[in-house]
């Protein structure tokens, strides 16, 4: 790496370490992640028809577990939480 690029890279690493990886707010939410991932995994293994078309093709060729794993692995944090909410958190409605 060129020295200027290396300096910026190191600054980014330091920022990410402090603001993301060791952030107390993020750390306090960390223990919820395994349940969220496991719930999504079980849901899509049981409801393969809800996978996107590309993942359905992977499920046919390589198996459901591979397709579901790939689908969840490709989710951003926000998308995973929003998907969980859409599947499992009741919506409010007005009468």
C-alpha distances in whole Angstrom, upper triangle without the diagonal:
4,6,8,6,6,9,11,9,11,14,14,15,17,19,19,21,23,24,24,24,26,28,32,33,31,32,35,35,33,37,38,35,37,40,38,37,40,42,40,40,43,44,42,44,47,47,45,46,44,41,40,41,37,38,41,40,38,41,43,41,39,41,42,40,37,37,37,34,32,34,33,30,29,31,29,30,33,34,35,37,38,39,41,43,44,45,47,47,51,51,53,56,59,62
4,6,5,6,9,10,10,12,14,15,16,18,20,21,22,24,25,26,26,28,30,33,35,33,34,37,37,36,39,40,38,39,43,41,39,42,45,43,43,46,47,45,47,50,49,48,49,47,44,42,43,40,40,44,43,41,44,46,44,42,45,45,43,40,40,40,38,35,37,36,33,32,33,31,32,34,36,37,39,40,41,43,45,46,47,49,49,52,52,55,57,60,63
4,5,5,6,9,10,10,12,14,15,16,18,20,21,23,24,25,25,27,28,32,33,32,33,36,37,35,38,40,38,39,43,41,40,43,45,43,44,47,48,47,48,51,51,49,51,48,45,44,45,42,42,46,46,43,46,49,47,45,47,47,44,42,42,42,39,37,38,37,34,33,34,32,33,35,37,38,39,41,42,44,45,47,48,49,49,53,53,55,57,60,64
4,5,5,6,9,10,11,13,14,16,17,19,20,21,22,24,24,26,27,31,32,30,32,35,35,34,38,39,37,39,42,40,39,42,44,42,43,47,47,46,47,51,50,48,50,47,44,42,44,41,41,45,45,43,45,48,46,45,46,46,44,41,41,41,39,36,37,36,33,32,33,30,31,33,35,36,37,39,41,42,43,45,47,48,48,51,50,52,55,57,61
4,5,5,6,9,10,11,12,14,15,16,18,20,21,21,22,24,25,29,30,28,30,33,33,32,35,36,34,36,39,37,36,39,41,39,39,43,44,42,44,47,46,45,46,44,40,39,40,37,38,41,41,39,42,44,43,41,43,42,40,38,38,38,35,33,34,33,30,28,29,27,28,30,32,33,34,36,37,39,40,42,43,45,45,48,48,50,52,55,59
4,5,5,6,9,10,10,12,14,15,16,18,20,20,20,22,24,28,29,27,28,32,32,30,34,35,33,34,38,36,35,38,40,39,39,42,43,42,43,47,46,45,46,44,41,40,41,38,38,42,42,39,42,44,43,41,42,42,40,37,37,37,34,32,34,33,29,28,29,27,28,30,32,33,34,36,38,39,40,42,43,44,45,48,48,50,53,56,59
4,5,5,6,9,10,11,12,14,15,17,18,19,20,21,22,26,28,26,27,31,31,30,33,35,33,35,38,37,36,39,41,39,40,44,44,43,45,48,48,46,48,45,42,41,43,40,40,44,44,41,44,47,45,43,45,44,42,39,39,39,36,34,35,34,31,30,31,28,28,30,32,33,34,36,38,39,40,42,44,45,45,48,48,50,52,55,59
4,5,5,6,9,10,10,12,14,15,16,17,18,20,21,25,26,24,26,29,29,28,32,33,31,33,36,34,33,37,39,37,38,41,42,41,42,45,45,44,45,42,39,38,40,37,37,41,41,39,41,44,43,41,42,42,40,37,37,37,34,32,33,31,28,27,28,25,25,27,29,30,31,33,35,36,37,39,41,42,42,45,44,46,49,52,55
4,5,5,6,9,10,11,12,14,15,16,16,18,19,23,24,22,24,27,27,26,29,30,28,30,33,32,31,34,36,34,35,38,39,38,39,43,42,41,42,40,37,36,38,35,35,39,39,36,38,41,40,38,39,39,36,34,34,34,31,29,30,29,25,25,25,23,23,25,27,28,29,31,33,34,35,37,39,40,40,43,43,45,48,51,54
4,5,5,6,9,10,10,12,14,15,15,16,18,22,23,22,22,26,26,25,28,30,28,30,33,32,31,34,36,35,36,39,40,39,41,44,44,42,44,42,39,38,40,37,37,41,41,38,40,44,42,40,41,40,38,35,36,35,32,31,32,30,27,26,27,24,24,27,29,29,30,32,34,35,36,38,40,40,40,44,44,46,49,52,55
4,5,5,6,9,10,11,12,13,14,15,16,20,21,20,21,25,25,24,28,29,28,30,33,32,31,35,36,35,36,39,40,39,41,44,44,43,44,42,39,38,40,38,37,41,42,39,41,45,43,41,42,41,39,37,37,36,33,32,32,30,27,27,27,24,24,25,28,29,29,31,33,34,35,37,39,40,39,42,42,44,47,50,53
4,5,5,6,9,10,10,11,12,14,15,19,20,18,19,23,23,22,26,27,25,27,30,29,28,31,33,32,32,36,36,36,38,41,40,39,41,38,35,34,37,34,34,38,38,36,38,41,40,38,39,38,35,33,33,32,30,28,28,27,24,23,23,20,20,22,24,25,26,28,30,31,32,34,36,36,36,39,39,41,44,47,50
4,5,5,6,9,10,10,10,12,14,17,19,17,18,21,22,20,24,25,23,25,28,27,26,30,32,30,31,35,35,35,36,39,39,38,40,38,35,34,37,34,33,37,38,35,37,40,39,37,37,36,34,32,32,31,28,27,28,26,23,23,23,20,20,22,24,25,26,28,30,30,32,34,35,36,36,39,39,41,44,47,51
4,6,5,6,8,10,10,11,12,16,17,16,17,20,21,20,24,25,24,26,29,28,28,31,33,32,33,36,37,37,39,41,41,41,43,40,37,37,39,37,36,40,41,38,40,43,42,40,40,39,36,35,35,34,31,30,30,28,25,25,25,22,21,23,26,26,27,29,31,31,33,35,37,37,36,40,40,42,45,48,51
4,5,5,6,8,9,10,10,14,15,14,16,19,19,19,23,24,23,25,28,27,27,30,32,31,32,35,36,35,37,40,40,39,41,38,36,35,38,36,35,39,40,37,39,42,42,39,40,38,36,34,34,33,30,29,29,27,24,24,23,20,19,21,24,24,24,27,29,29,30,32,34,34,34,37,37,39,42,44,48
4,6,5,5,6,8,9,13,14,12,13,17,17,16,20,21,19,22,25,23,23,26,28,27,28,31,32,32,34,36,36,36,38,35,32,32,35,32,32,35,36,34,35,39,38,36,36,35,32,30,30,29,26,25,25,23,21,21,20,17,16,18,21,21,21,24,26,26,27,30,31,31,31,34,35,37,40,42,46
4,6,6,5,6,8,11,13,12,12,16,16,15,18,20,19,21,24,24,23,26,28,28,29,32,33,33,34,37,37,37,39,36,34,34,37,35,33,37,38,35,36,40,39,37,37,35,33,31,32,30,27,27,27,24,22,22,22,19,18,20,23,23,23,25,27,27,28,31,32,32,32,35,36,38,41,44,48
4,6,6,5,6,9,12,11,11,15,16,16,19,21,20,23,25,25,25,28,30,29,31,34,34,35,36,39,39,39,41,38,36,36,39,37,36,39,41,38,39,43,42,40,40,38,35,34,34,32,30,29,29,26,24,25,24,20,19,21,24,24,23,26,28,28,29,32,33,33,32,35,36,37,41,43,47
4,6,6,5,9,10,9,11,13,14,14,18,19,19,22,24,23,23,27,28,27,29,32,32,33,35,37,37,37,39,35,34,33,36,35,34,37,39,36,37,41,41,38,38,36,34,33,33,31,28,28,27,25,23,23,21,18,16,17,21,21,20,23,25,25,26,29,30,30,29,32,33,34,37,40,43
4,6,5,9,9,7,9,12,12,11,15,16,15,18,21,19,20,23,24,24,25,28,29,29,31,33,33,33,35,32,30,30,33,32,30,34,35,33,34,37,37,35,35,33,30,29,29,27,24,24,24,21,19,19,18,15,13,15,18,18,17,20,22,22,23,26,27,27,27,30,30,32,36,38,42
4,6,9,10,8,8,11,12,10,14,15,14,17,20,19,19,22,24,23,24,27,28,29,30,33,33,33,35,32,30,31,34,32,30,34,35,32,33,37,37,34,34,32,29,28,28,26,23,24,24,21,19,20,18,16,14,16,19,19,18,22,23,23,24,27,28,28,28,31,32,34,37,40,44
4,6,9,7,7,10,12,11,14,16,16,18,21,21,21,24,26,26,27,30,31,31,33,35,36,36,38,35,33,34,37,35,34,37,39,36,37,40,40,37,37,35,32,31,32,29,27,27,27,24,22,23,22,19,17,19,22,21,20,24,26,25,26,29,30,29,29,32,33,35,38,41,45
4,6,5,6,9,10,11,14,15,16,19,21,20,21,24,25,25,27,30,30,31,33,35,35,36,38,34,33,33,37,35,34,37,39,36,37,41,41,38,37,35,33,32,32,30,27,28,27,24,23,23,21,18,16,17,21,20,19,22,24,23,24,27,28,28,27,30,31,32,36,38,42
4,5,5,6,9,10,12,14,15,18,20,20,21,24,25,25,27,29,30,31,33,35,35,36,38,35,34,35,38,37,35,38,40,38,38,42,42,39,39,36,33,33,33,31,28,29,29,25,24,25,23,20,17,18,22,21,19,22,25,23,23,27,28,27,26,29,30,31,35,37,41
4,5,5,7,9,12,13,14,17,18,18,19,22,23,23,25,28,28,29,31,33,33,34,36,32,32,32,36,35,33,36,38,36,37,40,41,38,37,35,32,32,32,29,27,28,27,23,23,24,21,18,15,16,19,18,16,19,22,20,20,24,25,24,22,25,26,27,31,33,37
4,5,5,6,10,11,11,14,16,15,16,19,20,20,22,25,25,26,28,30,30,31,33,30,29,29,33,32,30,33,35,33,33,37,37,35,34,31,29,29,28,26,24,24,23,20,19,20,18,15,12,13,16,15,14,17,19,18,19,22,23,22,21,25,26,27,31,34,37
4,5,5,8,10,11,13,15,15,17,19,20,21,23,25,26,27,29,31,31,32,34,31,30,31,35,33,31,34,36,34,34,38,38,35,34,32,29,29,29,26,24,25,24,21,20,22,20,17,14,16,19,17,16,19,21,20,21,24,25,23,23,26,28,30,33,36,39
4,6,7,9,11,13,14,15,17,19,20,21,23,24,25,27,29,30,31,32,34,31,30,32,35,35,32,35,37,35,35,39,39,36,35,32,30,30,30,27,25,26,26,22,22,23,21,19,15,17,19,18,16,19,21,19,19,23,23,22,21,24,26,27,31,34,37
4,6,6,7,11,11,11,13,16,16,17,19,21,22,23,25,27,27,28,30,27,27,28,32,31,29,31,34,32,31,35,36,33,32,29,26,27,27,24,22,23,22,19,19,20,17,15,12,13,16,14,12,15,17,15,16,19,20,18,18,21,23,24,28,31,34
4,5,6,8,10,10,12,14,15,16,18,20,21,22,24,26,26,27,30,27,26,27,31,30,27,30,32,30,29,33,34,31,29,27,24,25,25,22,20,21,21,17,17,18,16,15,11,14,16,14,13,16,18,16,17,20,21,19,19,23,25,27,31,34,37
4,6,7,8,10,11,12,14,16,17,18,20,22,23,24,26,27,29,27,26,28,31,31,28,30,33,30,29,33,34,31,29,27,24,25,25,22,20,22,21,18,18,20,18,17,14,16,18,15,14,18,18,16,17,21,20,18,19,22,25,27,31,34,37
4,6,6,6,9,10,11,13,15,16,17,19,20,22,23,24,26,24,23,25,29,28,26,28,31,28,27,31,32,29,28,25,22,23,23,20,18,20,19,16,17,19,16,15,12,14,15,12,11,14,15,12,13,17,16,15,15,19,21,23,27,30,33
4,5,5,6,9,10,11,12,14,15,17,18,20,21,22,24,22,21,23,26,25,22,25,27,25,24,28,29,26,24,22,19,20,20,17,15,17,16,12,13,15,13,12,10,12,13,10,9,13,13,11,13,16,16,15,16,20,22,25,28,32,35
4,5,5,6,8,10,10,12,14,15,16,18,20,21,23,21,20,23,26,25,22,24,27,24,23,27,27,24,22,20,17,18,19,15,14,16,16,12,13,16,14,15,12,15,15,12,12,16,15,12,15,18,17,16,17,21,24,27,30,34,36
4,6,5,6,9,10,10,12,14,15,16,18,19,22,20,20,22,26,25,22,24,27,25,23,27,28,25,23,20,17,19,19,16,15,18,17,13,15,17,15,16,14,15,15,12,11,14,14,10,13,16,14,12,14,18,21,24,27,31,33
4,6,5,6,9,10,11,12,14,16,16,18,20,17,17,19,23,23,20,22,25,23,21,25,26,24,22,19,17,18,18,14,13,16,14,10,13,15,12,13,10,12,12,8,8,11,10,7,10,12,11,10,12,16,18,22,25,28,31
4,5,5,6,9,10,11,12,14,15,16,19,16,15,18,21,20,17,19,22,20,18,22,23,21,19,16,13,14,14,11,10,12,11,8,9,12,10,12,10,13,12,8,9,12,11,9,12,14,13,13,15,19,21,25,28,31,34
4,5,5,6,8,10,10,12,14,15,18,16,16,19,22,21,18,19,22,20,18,22,23,20,18,15,12,14,15,11,10,14,13,10,12,15,14,16,14,16,15,11,12,15,13,11,14,16,13,13,16,19,22,25,28,32,35
4,5,5,6,9,10,11,12,14,16,14,15,18,21,21,18,19,22,21,19,22,24,21,19,15,14,16,15,12,12,15,13,11,14,16,14,16,14,16,14,11,11,13,11,8,11,13,10,9,12,16,19,22,25,29,31
4,6,5,6,8,10,10,11,14,11,11,14,17,18,14,16,19,17,16,19,21,19,17,13,12,14,12,9,10,12,10,8,11,13,11,13,13,14,11,8,10,11,8,7,10,11,9,10,13,16,18,22,25,28,31
4,5,5,6,9,10,10,13,12,11,14,17,17,13,14,17,15,13,17,18,16,14,10,8,11,10,6,7,10,9,7,10,13,12,15,15,16,14,11,13,15,12,11,14,15,12,13,17,20,22,26,28,32,34
4,6,5,6,8,10,13,12,12,16,19,19,15,16,19,17,14,18,20,17,14,11,10,13,12,9,10,14,12,11,14,16,15,18,18,19,17,14,15,16,13,12,15,15,12,13,16,19,22,25,28,31,33
4,6,5,6,8,11,9,10,14,17,18,14,14,18,17,14,17,20,18,15,12,11,14,13,9,12,14,12,11,15,16,15,18,17,18,15,12,14,14,11,10,13,12,9,10,14,16,19,22,25,28,30
4,5,5,5,8,7,7,11,13,14,11,11,14,13,11,14,16,15,12,9,9,11,9,6,9,11,9,9,13,14,13,17,17,18,15,12,15,15,11,11,14,13,11,13,16,19,21,24,26,30,32
4,6,6,9,10,9,13,15,15,12,11,14,13,10,13,15,13,10,6,7,10,9,6,9,12,11,11,14,16,16,19,20,21,18,15,18,18,15,14,18,17,14,16,19,22,24,28,30,33,35
4,6,9,9,11,14,16,17,14,13,16,16,12,15,17,16,13,9,10,13,12,10,13,15,14,14,17,19,18,22,22,23,20,17,19,19,15,15,18,16,13,14,18,20,22,26,28,31,33
4,5,6,8,11,13,15,12,11,14,15,12,14,17,16,13,10,12,14,12,10,14,15,13,14,17,18,17,21,21,21,18,16,18,17,14,14,16,14,11,14,17,19,21,24,26,29,31
4,5,6,9,10,12,9,7,11,11,8,10,13,13,10,7,10,11,9,8,12,13,11,13,16,16,16,20,21,22,18,17,19,19,15,16,18,16,14,17,20,22,23,27,29,32,34
4,6,8,9,11,10,7,11,12,10,11,15,15,13,10,13,15,12,11,15,15,13,15,18,18,18,21,23,22,19,18,20,19,15,17,19,16,14,17,20,22,23,26,27,31,32
4,7,9,11,9,9,12,13,12,14,17,17,15,12,14,15,12,10,14,14,11,13,16,16,15,18,19,19,15,14,17,15,12,13,15,13,11,14,17,19,20,23,24,28,30
4,6,8,6,6,10,10,9,12,14,14,13,10,12,12,8,8,11,11,8,10,13,13,12,16,18,18,14,13,16,15,12,14,16,14,13,16,19,21,22,26,27,31,32
4,6,5,6,9,10,10,13,15,15,14,12,14,14,10,10,13,11,9,11,14,12,12,16,18,18,14,14,17,16,13,16,18,16,15,19,21,23,23,27,28,31,33
4,5,5,6,9,10,11,13,14,14,13,15,14,11,12,15,13,11,14,16,14,15,19,21,21,17,18,21,20,17,20,22,19,19,22,25,26,27,30,31,34,36
4,5,5,6,9,10,11,12,13,12,14,12,9,11,13,10,9,13,14,12,14,17,20,21,17,18,21,20,18,20,23,21,20,24,26,28,29,32,34,37,39
4,5,5,6,9,10,10,10,9,10,9,5,7,10,8,7,10,12,11,13,16,19,20,16,16,19,19,16,18,21,19,18,21,24,26,27,31,32,36,38
4,5,5,6,9,10,9,8,11,10,7,9,12,11,10,13,15,15,16,20,22,22,19,18,22,21,18,20,22,20,19,22,25,27,28,31,33,36,38
4,5,5,6,8,9,10,12,11,8,11,14,12,12,15,17,16,18,21,24,25,21,21,25,24,21,23,26,24,22,26,29,31,31,35,36,40,41
4,5,5,6,7,8,10,7,5,9,11,9,10,13,14,14,16,20,22,24,20,20,23,23,20,22,25,24,22,25,28,31,32,36,37,41,43
4,6,5,4,4,7,7,5,8,10,10,10,13,15,15,17,21,23,24,21,20,23,23,20,21,24,23,21,24,27,29,30,34,36,39,41
4,6,6,7,11,10,9,12,14,13,14,17,18,19,21,24,27,28,24,23,27,26,23,24,27,26,24,27,30,32,33,37,38,42,43
4,6,9,11,9,9,13,14,13,15,18,18,18,21,25,27,29,25,24,28,28,25,26,30,28,26,29,32,35,36,40,41,45,46
4,7,8,6,7,11,11,11,13,16,16,17,19,23,25,27,24,23,26,27,24,25,28,27,25,28,31,34,35,39,41,44,46
4,6,6,6,9,10,11,12,15,16,17,19,23,25,26,23,21,25,25,22,23,26,25,23,25,29,31,33,37,38,42,44
4,5,5,6,8,10,10,12,14,15,17,21,22,24,20,19,22,22,19,19,23,22,19,21,25,27,29,33,35,38,40
4,6,5,6,8,10,11,12,14,16,19,20,22,20,17,20,22,18,18,22,22,19,21,24,27,29,33,35,39,41
4,6,5,6,9,10,10,12,15,18,20,22,19,17,21,22,19,20,23,23,21,23,26,29,31,35,37,41,43
4,5,5,6,9,10,11,13,16,18,20,17,16,19,20,17,18,21,20,19,21,24,27,28,32,34,38,40
4,5,5,6,8,10,11,15,16,18,15,13,16,17,14,14,18,17,15,18,21,24,25,29,31,35,37
4,5,5,6,9,10,14,15,17,15,13,16,18,15,15,19,19,18,19,22,25,27,31,33,37,40
4,6,5,6,9,12,15,17,14,13,17,18,15,17,20,20,19,21,24,27,28,32,34,38,40
4,5,5,7,10,13,14,11,10,14,14,12,14,17,16,16,18,21,24,25,28,30,34,37
4,5,5,9,10,12,10,7,11,13,10,11,15,15,14,16,19,22,23,27,29,33,36
4,6,8,10,13,11,10,13,15,13,14,18,18,18,20,22,25,26,30,32,36,39
4,7,10,12,10,9,13,14,13,15,18,18,18,20,22,25,26,29,32,35,38
4,6,8,6,6,9,10,9,11,14,14,15,17,19,22,22,26,28,32,35
4,5,5,6,9,10,10,12,14,15,16,18,19,22,22,25,28,31,35
4,6,5,6,9,10,11,12,14,15,16,17,20,21,24,26,30,33
4,5,5,6,8,10,10,12,14,15,15,18,18,21,23,27,30
4,6,5,6,8,10,10,12,14,15,17,17,20,23,26,29
4,6,5,6,9,10,11,12,13,16,17,21,23,27,30
4,5,5,6,9,10,10,11,14,15,18,21,24,28
4,5,5,6,9,10,10,13,13,16,18,22,25
4,5,5,6,9,10,13,13,17,19,23,26
4,5,5,6,7,11,12,16,19,23,25
4,5,5,5,8,9,12,15,19,22
4,6,6,8,8,12,14,18,21
4,6,8,10,14,16,20,22
4,6,9,13,16,19,21
4,6,10,13,16,19
4,7,10,13,15
4,6,10,13
4,7,10
4,7
4
